[in-house]
C-alpha cells in the first residue's frame, strides 16, 4: 500500500525523494508529501491526489536540504485530506508510516492525559506526537523513536526524521516491508527495491521487529528484543526493478505483452534442458509423504489457487482445499498430519496471507510459497519458496504475475503427479514438452488484441457483465470478472456455468453481456446448453473459444473471440490473456486510470 522513502545524501533530497515516490506509485495512493532538513531546520510539503500535484507545489515552494523522507499515502484512518497527508510532524519529529497502529486510541488517551492534543484523524500522527513527548521528557531522538516503537501494536513500517539531526534516520518494520539501501557516503530507506533501484543496487532487508539506526556512513540494526544484529546486504538485479512502459500506453498493456517472455523464463528455471524433469529450489519437497494440500491467497492469487486445485486433484490425485487468506485463520481450521500449506502472493508481503502462513507454521508438515519477490517476508518464512520470475509488475491489476503463478503451480502439480506415481517418466516428459509450447501459443494469442478491443468498446457502456465458465474455466471467469470491475469500474460477476439456472439467469435481458470462456474441451457441450439458455432470453453472448468451439456453438452468438488451439491442461493460462485484454480495453474506452484504479493498492500490507 503506502510507499516510504528516506534519503541521507550528498545532493538535494527533494528531487530524489519525488523520483523515488514515482517508482512507488504502483502501490496505490491518494496523497503524497516530503519533509527535509535544511541547516538542521525541518520543513515539509504535502499535496492531495497525484504526485504531479506535489511536484507543482515544489516548483512554487521548493524544499532545500540533503536529508529527507517521503511518502505516498493510501488512506486508512482519515480521509485523503491535506491535514491527514504524511509526513506527520510534531515539534522536532517528522514520520512516515505504512500500516495500521491498532492501539492508537489508547496512545492518544495517554498523550491527552499529558496535555498533548492531536490535530489529524490519522493513527500515524500519534507516533510523531509520542516521540516528541518523549523528547520533551529528556529522551534523545534515537531513544524517543525506540521507546515509541516499543509502545506500538499493529503492523507498520516507519521512518523518522528529526530536526537538528541531519545525519540520522530511524527505520522500523513489523508486518510491512522496509529496506535500507547503501550508497557511497549516502544511505537510503525504501518500501521496496524498486524505489531504490536508481540509487543503489546494494540492499539490506529489515526483518520482522527490526529497528535500524541509519547514518550516511553506517547502519546499525536492533532486533525485536533490542539486541544488535547483522542482516545480510544483498546485491539486487537492477533489471528486475526497471520501471518503464517500453513504448506502451500503460504498464498493464506492457505487462500483458510480456507474458510469453516471462513465462518462458519461468519454465526455463524449473524444467531441465532435456525437458524430462522438474527442478525445485533447495531441498524441494517429497509429495509422497503428504496426503493433503492447503492453498491460501487473496484476490487474483486466490483464483490462481482455485485453478491449481484442478491440476493437483486431476493430475496428482492429491486432495486440495483452497482458502481466502482473510478468512482462513479466523475459522481456526485444523491442520492435520501430512498436510502441506501453500501460500501465493505476488508481493510476498500480503498481510492476510502472511498471517495465515504464521498460523500454519509449526502445524503443517511443510510451508510452501509461490512469490514474485524472493526476499519478501512470505518467501523468507517458508520452508520452500518458489519464485515465479515475472519481473517487476507495476499495474495494480495483476496480469503477468497471475499467469506466471499459474505456470509455477502447474509445474508443482506435475512434480507431485510424478512423485506420487500418477505420471511415469515418459508421461511427465510429454507434459513438459507440451508446456514448453505455451510461450508460442501466448505469442499467437497476442494477435487477437484488435478483435478484443472491438468487443471491449461494445461492452464499455454496460452497467453489468456476467462471466461463465466450467471446470478450469470457472476460476478464469472469476478472474475475468475481477479484472473488469477493478479497472473499468463495470460491475461484473462470475459463476460456474451450471449455476446459471440457480439464480443468476434472473438477471439476463437484452442489455446484459455474458462472457463465456469455453475452449472446445470435454465440457464444451454442456457450456453450449447454458449459452442457449442465455440467448433464449436475449442475453448477449461473448464467446471466447477456439475454431472448433466457434463452429460448434451455432448461430446466435453476439461476439466471438477466437483463441489458438491448446492442450486443455494449458487452457487456463492461455485464456487469461483475452480476459486481461477485455478489461484493459474496456477501461481505456471508459477513460479510467488503468494502472492506478481508484481505491486500490498493488500490495495490501494491512488487514
C-alpha positions in Angstrom: 0.0 0.0 0.0 1.7 3.2 1.1 5.2 4.0 -0.1 8.1 5.1 2.1 11.4 6.7 1.1 14.2 8.2 3.1 17.5 9.8 2.0 20.7 10.8 3.7 22.5 12.1 0.7 25.2 14.4 -0.8 22.8 16.1 -3.1 19.4 17.9 -2.8 17.0 15.4 -1.4 13.7 16.7 -2.7 14.0 15.7 -6.3 15.5 12.3 -5.3 12.5 11.7 -2.9 9.9 12.7 -5.6 11.5 10.5 -8.2 11.6 7.5 -5.8 8.0 8.1 -4.9 7.1 8.0 -8.6 8.5 4.5 -8.6 6.2 3.6 -5.8 3.1 4.9 -7.4 2.1 1.4 -8.4 1.5 0.5 -4.8 -1.6 2.8 -4.8 -2.0 6.2 -3.1 -4.3 9.2 -2.8 -1.9 11.9 -1.4 1.9 12.4 -1.1 4.4 14.5 0.8 8.0 15.0 1.7 10.0 16.5 4.6 13.6 17.7 4.5 16.2 19.3 6.8 17.9 22.5 5.7 20.6 23.7 8.1 19.0 21.4 10.7 15.6 23.0 10.3 12.6 20.7 9.5 10.1 21.6 6.8 7.6 19.7 4.7 5.4 19.9 1.6 2.3 17.8 1.0 -0.4 17.5 -1.6 -3.6 15.5 -2.2 -4.0 13.5 -5.3 -1.3 12.5 -7.8 2.4 13.1 -7.4 2.2 15.8 -10.1 0.4 18.0 -7.6 3.3 17.6 -5.1 5.8 18.3 -7.9 3.9 21.5 -8.9 3.8 22.6 -5.3 7.6 22.2 -5.0 8.1 24.4 -8.1 6.5 27.3 -6.3 7.5 26.3 -2.7 10.8 24.5 -3.0 12.4 22.5 -0.2 16.1 22.5 0.2 18.2 20.0 2.2 20.2 16.8 1.7 18.3 14.8 4.3 14.6 13.9 3.9 11.7 11.4 4.0 8.8 11.0 1.6 5.5 9.1 1.5 2.6 8.2 -0.8 -0.5 7.6 1.3 -3.3 5.1 0.8 -6.0 6.3 3.2 -6.9 4.1 6.1 -7.5 6.3 9.2 -9.0 9.5 8.0 -10.0 10.8 4.5 -7.3 11.7 1.9 -7.1 15.4 3.0 -4.1 17.7 3.2 -4.2 17.6 7.0 -4.1 13.8 7.0 -1.3 13.6 4.5 2.2 12.3 5.5 4.8 13.2 6.6 3.3 13.9 10.0 5.0 16.3 12.3 5.1 17.1 16.0 7.7 19.6 17.1 11.1 18.2 16.1 9.8 14.9 14.8 8.6 14.0 11.3 7.4 10.5 10.5 6.1 8.5 7.6 4.2 5.2 8.1 2.8 2.3 6.2 0.4 0.0 8.1 -2.1 0.4 10.9 -1.3 1.3 14.6 -4.0 -0.8 16.3 -3.6 0.8 19.7 -3.5 4.4 18.6 -6.6 5.4 20.5 -5.1 4.2 23.8 -1.9 6.1 23.0 -4.0 9.2 22.2 -5.6 8.9 25.6 -2.2 8.6 27.2 -1.0 11.7 25.4 -4.1 13.6 26.2 -3.6 12.9 29.9 -0.2 14.5 29.5 -1.8 17.6 27.7 -0.8 16.6 24.2 -3.6 17.1 21.6 -3.8 15.6 18.2 -4.6 17.6 15.0 -5.5 14.9 12.4 -7.7 11.8 12.0 -4.7 9.5 11.5 -3.2 6.8 13.6 0.3 7.9 12.3 0.2 11.3 14.0 0.2 9.5 17.3 3.6 8.1 16.6 5.1 11.6 15.9 3.3 13.1 19.0 4.6 10.3 21.3 8.2 10.6 20.0 8.1 14.4 20.6 6.5 13.9 24.0 9.4 11.6 25.0 12.0 14.1 23.7 10.3 16.7 25.8 10.8 14.4 28.7 14.6 14.2 28.1 15.0 11.4 25.7 17.4 11.6 22.7 15.8 11.3 19.3 17.0 7.7 19.0 15.7 6.8 22.4 12.4 8.5 21.7 12.0 6.6 18.5 12.8 3.3 20.1 10.6 3.9 23.1 7.7 4.9 20.8 8.1 1.8 18.7 8.0 -0.3 21.8 4.6 1.1 22.6 3.1 0.3 19.2 0.7 -2.6 18.4 -0.3 -3.5 14.9 1.5 -3.5 11.6 3.9 -0.8 10.5 6.9 0.3 8.5 8.2 3.6 9.9 10.8 6.2 9.1 11.7 9.1 11.5 13.4 12.3 10.7 14.4 14.7 13.5 15.1 18.4 13.4 18.7 19.2 14.2 19.7 15.6 13.2 20.8 15.9 9.5 22.7 12.6 9.6 20.1 10.3 11.2 17.1 8.3 10.1 15.4 5.7 12.3 13.5 3.0 10.5 11.5 0.1 11.8 9.3 -2.7 10.5 6.7 -5.0 11.9 4.4 -6.6 9.3 5.2 -4.2 6.5 8.3 -4.4 4.3 11.2 -2.0 4.6 14.7 -2.0 3.1 17.9 0.1 3.6 20.0 1.0 0.5 23.8 1.5 0.7 25.5 4.2 -1.4 28.9 5.9 -1.3 28.6 8.3 1.6 24.8 8.1 1.2 22.1 5.9 2.7 18.5 5.3 1.7 15.3 3.8 3.1 12.5 2.4 0.9 9.4 0.3 1.0 11.0 -1.9 -1.7 14.0 -2.3 -4.0 12.1 -0.7 -6.9 12.1 2.7 -5.2 15.9 2.5 -4.5 17.0 0.9 -7.8 18.3 4.1 -9.5 20.2 5.0 -6.3 21.9 1.7 -5.4 22.0 -2.0 -6.1 23.0 -2.9 -2.5 20.1 -3.6 -0.2 19.6 -4.7 3.3 16.1 -6.0 4.0 14.9 -5.5 7.6 13.5 -8.5 9.4 10.3 -8.6 11.4 10.7 -6.4 14.5 13.9 -4.8 13.4 14.8 -1.2 14.2 17.5 0.4 12.1 19.7 3.4 13.0 20.9 4.9 9.7 23.6 7.5 9.1 25.5 8.3 5.9 28.3 6.0 6.9 26.7 3.3 9.0 23.8 1.0 9.5 23.0 -0.4 13.0 20.1 -2.8 13.5 18.4 -3.9 16.6 16.1 -7.0 16.6 12.7 -7.2 18.3 14.4 -7.8 21.6 16.7 -4.8 21.3 19.8 -6.9 20.6 22.3 -5.8 17.9 22.1 -8.0 14.8 23.6 -8.1 11.4 21.5 -8.5 8.3 22.9 -9.6 5.0 23.5 -7.0 2.4 22.3 -8.2 -1.0 23.1 -7.1 -4.5 19.9 -6.8 -6.5 19.5 -7.1 -10.2 18.6 -3.6 -11.4 16.9 -5.1 -14.5 14.3 -6.6 -12.2 13.5 -3.2 -10.8 13.1 -1.3 -14.1 10.0 0.8 -14.2 9.2 2.0 -17.7 6.4 1.4 -20.2 8.7 0.4 -23.1 6.5 2.3 -25.6 3.2 1.1 -24.3 0.4 3.5 -23.2 0.1 1.8 -19.8 2.1 -0.6 -17.7 -0.8 -3.1 -17.9 -0.5 -3.2 -21.6 3.2 -3.7 -21.4 2.8 -6.5 -18.8 0.2 -8.3 -20.9 2.6 -8.3 -23.8 5.5 -9.5 -21.7 3.7 -12.8 -20.8 5.3 -15.0 -23.4 8.7 -13.9 -22.4 8.4 -14.2 -18.6 6.5 -17.5 -18.8 9.3 -18.8 -21.0 11.8 -17.7 -18.3 9.8 -19.3 -15.6 9.6 -22.6 -17.5 13.4 -22.5 -18.2 14.1 -22.0 -14.5 12.1 -25.2 -13.5 12.3 -27.6 -16.4 15.5 -29.5 -17.2 17.2 -28.8 -20.5 16.1 -32.2 -21.9 12.6 -31.5 -20.6 12.3 -34.7 -18.6 12.3 -33.4 -15.1 11.3 -30.5 -12.9 13.9 -28.8 -10.6 12.8 -27.2 -7.4 15.0 -24.8 -5.3 16.8 -26.1 -2.3 15.8 -29.5 -0.9 12.5 -29.4 -2.8 9.5 -31.4 -1.4 8.6 -35.0 -1.1 5.0 -35.3 -2.2 4.9 -39.0 -1.4 5.0 -38.1 2.3 1.9 -35.7 2.0 -1.7 -36.6 1.9 -3.3 -33.1 1.6 -2.5 -29.6 0.3 -4.0 -26.4 1.8 -3.7 -23.4 -0.5 -4.2 -19.8 0.8 -4.2 -16.5 -1.0 -6.1 -13.3 -1.8 -7.6 -11.8 -4.9 -6.1 -12.8 -8.2 -3.6 -15.1 -6.4 -6.6 -16.9 -4.8 -8.0 -17.6 -8.3 -4.7 -19.0 -9.3 -5.0 -21.4 -6.3 -8.6 -22.4 -7.3 -7.3 -23.2 -10.8 -4.4 -25.2 -9.4 -6.8 -27.2 -7.3 -8.0 -28.8 -10.6 -4.4 -29.7 -11.6 -3.4 -31.1 -8.3 -6.5 -33.2 -7.9 -6.7 -34.4 -11.6 -3.0 -34.9 -12.3 -1.7 -35.8 -8.9 -4.7 -37.3 -7.2 -4.0 -35.1 -4.2 -6.8 -33.6 -2.1 -6.7 -29.8 -2.0 -8.6 -27.2 -0.1 -8.4 -23.5 -1.1 -9.0 -20.7 1.3 -9.2 -16.9 1.1 -6.5 -15.7 3.4 -8.5 -13.1 5.2 -10.9 -15.8 6.4 -8.5 -18.7 6.9 -7.1 -18.3 10.4 -10.3 -16.8 11.9 -12.1 -20.1 11.4 -9.2 -21.9 13.2 -9.0 -24.7 10.7 -7.4 -27.9 11.9 -4.1 -28.6 10.1 -3.8 -32.4 10.1 -0.7 -34.6 9.8 0.6 -35.0 6.3 -0.6 -31.5 5.2 1.5 -29.1 3.2 0.4 -25.4 3.3 1.0 -23.4 0.2 0.7 -19.6 0.1 0.6 -17.5 -3.1 1.3 -13.7 -3.2 2.8 -11.5 -5.9 4.4 -9.2 -3.4 5.2 -11.7 -0.8 4.0 -9.2 1.8 0.2 -9.6 1.6 -0.8 -9.1 5.3 -3.6 -11.6 5.4 -1.6 -14.3 3.6 1.4 -13.7 5.8 -0.8 -14.1 8.9 -2.3 -17.3 7.5 1.3 -18.6 6.9 2.2 -17.9 10.5 -1.0 -19.7 11.7 0.2 -22.8 9.8 3.8 -22.6 11.0 4.5 -25.5 13.3 1.3 -27.2 12.3 1.7 -28.0 8.7 4.4 -30.6 7.6 5.8 -28.1 5.1 5.2 -24.4 4.4 5.5 -23.6 0.6 5.1 -20.3 -1.1 4.8 -19.0 -4.7 6.0 -15.4 -4.8 7.4 -12.8 -7.2 9.8 -11.2 -4.6 12.4 -13.6 -3.4 13.4 -11.5 -0.4 9.8 -11.0 0.8 8.5 -11.9 4.2 6.4 -14.8 2.9 9.4 -16.2 1.0 11.7 -15.9 4.0 9.3 -17.6 6.3 8.6 -20.6 4.0 10.4 -23.9 4.0 10.3 -23.7 0.2 9.8 -20.6 -1.8 9.1 -20.9 -5.5 9.8 -17.7 -7.4 7.6 -17.0 -10.4 10.2 -15.0 -12.4 7.6 -12.4 -13.6 9.8 -9.4 -13.1 8.5 -6.2 -11.6 4.8 -5.8 -12.1 3.6 -2.2 -11.8 0.0 -2.2 -12.9 -2.3 -2.7 -10.0 -4.4 -5.3 -11.9 -2.2 -8.4 -12.0 -1.5 -9.9 -15.4 1.9 -11.5 -16.0 2.2 -12.3 -12.3 -1.1 -14.3 -12.4 -0.1 -16.3 -15.5 3.4 -16.9 -14.0 1.8 -18.1 -10.8 -0.4 -20.5 -12.8 2.7 -21.8 -14.6 4.7 -22.5 -11.5 1.6 -24.1 -9.8 1.2 -26.3 -12.8 4.8 -27.3 -12.7 4.4 -28.1 -9.0 1.3 -30.2 -9.7 3.2 -32.1 -12.4 6.1 -32.7 -9.9 3.5 -34.1 -7.4 1.9 -36.3 -10.0 5.3 -37.8 -10.9 6.4 -38.3 -7.3 3.0 -39.9 -6.4 3.3 -42.4 -9.4 0.4 -40.8 -11.4 2.8 -39.9 -14.2 5.8 -42.1 -15.3 9.0 -40.6 -16.7 7.7 -40.6 -20.3 4.3 -39.2 -19.4 6.0 -36.4 -17.5 8.3 -35.6 -20.4 5.3 -35.5 -22.7 3.6 -33.0 -20.5 6.7 -30.8 -20.1 7.2 -30.8 -23.9 3.6 -29.6 -24.2 4.3 -26.9 -21.6 7.3 -25.7 -23.5 5.0 -24.8 -26.3 3.0 -22.4 -24.1 5.0 -19.3 -24.9 4.5 -19.8 -28.6 0.7 -20.2 -28.0 0.7 -17.0 -25.9 2.5 -15.1 -28.7 -0.2 -16.3 -31.1 -2.8 -15.2 -28.7 -1.4 -11.6 -28.7 -2.7 -11.3 -32.2 -6.4 -11.3 -31.0 -6.0 -7.9 -29.4 -7.7 -5.9 -32.1 -10.8 -8.1 -32.0 -10.8 -8.0 -28.2 -10.6 -4.2 -28.4 -13.7 -4.1 -30.7 -15.7 -6.2 -28.2 -14.5 -4.2 -25.3 -15.7 -1.0 -26.8 -19.1 -2.5 -27.2 -19.4 -3.5 -23.6 -17.8 -0.4 -22.2 -21.2 1.3 -21.6 -22.7 -1.8 -19.9 -23.6 -1.5 -16.3 -23.3 -5.2 -15.5 -21.5 -8.1 -17.1 -21.6 -11.8 -16.3 -18.8 -14.3 -16.8 -19.4 -18.0 -17.1 -17.0 -21.0 -17.2 -16.9 -24.7 -16.5 -14.1 -26.7 -15.0 -10.8 -24.9 -15.1 -12.6 -22.0 -16.9 -14.7 -21.3 -13.8 -11.8 -19.7 -11.9 -10.7 -17.9 -15.1 -14.3 -16.5 -15.3 -13.8 -15.3 -11.7 -10.5 -13.7 -12.7 -12.0 -12.1 -15.8 -14.8 -10.5 -13.7 -12.4 -9.2 -11.2 -10.2 -7.6 -13.8 -13.1 -5.9 -15.5 -14.6 -4.5 -12.3 -11.3 -3.3 -10.8 -10.1 -1.2 -13.7 -13.2 -0.3 -15.7 -15.5 0.0 -12.7 -18.2 -2.0 -14.5 -20.0 -4.3 -12.1 -19.1 -7.9 -13.1 -19.8 -11.3 -11.6 -18.7 -14.8 -12.4 -20.4 -18.1 -12.0 -19.8 -21.7 -12.8 -21.9 -22.2 -15.9 -24.0 -24.9 -14.2 -25.1 -22.4 -11.6 -26.8 -20.1 -14.1 -30.2 -21.7 -13.5 -29.8 -21.4 -9.8 -30.4 -17.6 -9.6 -28.2 -15.6 -12.0 -30.4 -16.2 -15.0 -32.9 -13.8 -13.5 -30.5 -11.0 -14.4 -30.4 -11.9 -18.1 -32.0 -9.4 -20.6 -31.2 -7.7 -23.9 -28.8 -5.3 -22.2 -26.7 -8.0 -20.4 -23.4 -9.0 -21.9 -22.4 -12.5 -20.9 -18.8 -13.5 -21.4 -18.4 -17.3 -21.8 -14.9 -18.8 -21.6 -15.1 -22.2 -23.3 -12.4 -23.9 -25.2 -13.7 -27.0 -27.1 -12.9 -29.5 -24.3 -14.9 -32.3 -22.7 -17.3 -29.8 -21.0 -18.0 -27.7 -24.1 -21.3 -29.3 -25.0 -22.7 -28.5 -21.5 -21.5 -24.9 -21.8 -23.3 -24.6 -25.1 -26.5 -25.6 -23.4 -26.0 -22.8 -20.9 -25.3 -20.3 -23.7 -28.6 -21.4 -25.4 -30.4 -20.5 -22.1 -28.9 -17.0 -22.2 -29.6 -16.4 -25.8 -33.2 -17.6 -25.4 -33.6 -14.6 -23.0 -32.0 -12.1 -25.4 -28.7 -12.1 -23.5 -25.6 -11.0 -25.5 -23.1 -13.8 -25.6 -19.4 -13.0 -26.0 -17.8 -16.4 -26.6 -14.1 -16.9 -26.1 -13.2 -20.2 -27.7 -11.2 -21.9 -30.5 -12.1 -22.6 -34.1 -13.8 -25.9 -33.2 -15.8 -24.3 -30.4 -16.9 -21.4 -32.6 -18.2 -23.8 -35.3 -20.0 -26.0 -32.7 -21.6 -23.0 -30.9 -24.0 -22.3 -33.8 -26.0 -19.2 -34.5 -27.0 -16.6 -32.0 -23.6 -15.7 -30.5 -23.3 -11.9 -30.4 -19.5 -11.7 -30.4 -16.8 -14.4 -30.8 -13.1 -14.0 -29.8 -11.1 -16.8 -31.4 -8.2 -18.4 -29.5 -5.4 -20.7 -30.7 -5.9 -24.4 -30.1 -4.3 -25.5 -26.9 -3.9 -28.6 -24.7 -6.7 -28.5 -22.1 -4.0 -28.6 -19.4 -2.7 -25.2 -20.5 -6.1 -23.5 -21.3 -6.4 -21.6 -18.0 -3.0 -19.8 -18.7 -3.8 -19.0 -22.3 -7.4 -17.9 -21.7 -6.2 -15.4 -19.1 -5.0 -13.2 -22.0 -8.4 -12.3 -23.5 -9.8 -11.7 -20.0 -7.0 -9.3 -19.4 -7.3 -7.6 -22.7 -11.1 -7.3 -22.4 -10.7 -5.5 -19.1 -7.9 -3.3 -20.3 -9.6 -2.0 -23.5 -12.9 -1.5 -21.7 -11.1 0.6 -19.1 -9.4 2.6 -21.9 -12.7 3.1 -23.6 -14.2 4.4 -20.3 -11.2 6.7 -19.6 -10.4 5.3 -16.2 -6.9 5.2 -14.6 -5.8 1.8 -15.9 -2.6 1.4 -13.9 -3.8 3.0 -10.7 -7.5 2.4 -10.4 -9.4 4.2 -7.7 -9.3 2.9 -4.1 -7.0 0.0 -4.9 -3.4 -0.7 -3.9 -0.9 -3.1 -5.5 0.4 -4.6 -2.3 -2.1 -4.9 0.5 0.1 -4.8 3.6 -2.6 -4.1 6.1 -5.6 -6.2 7.1 
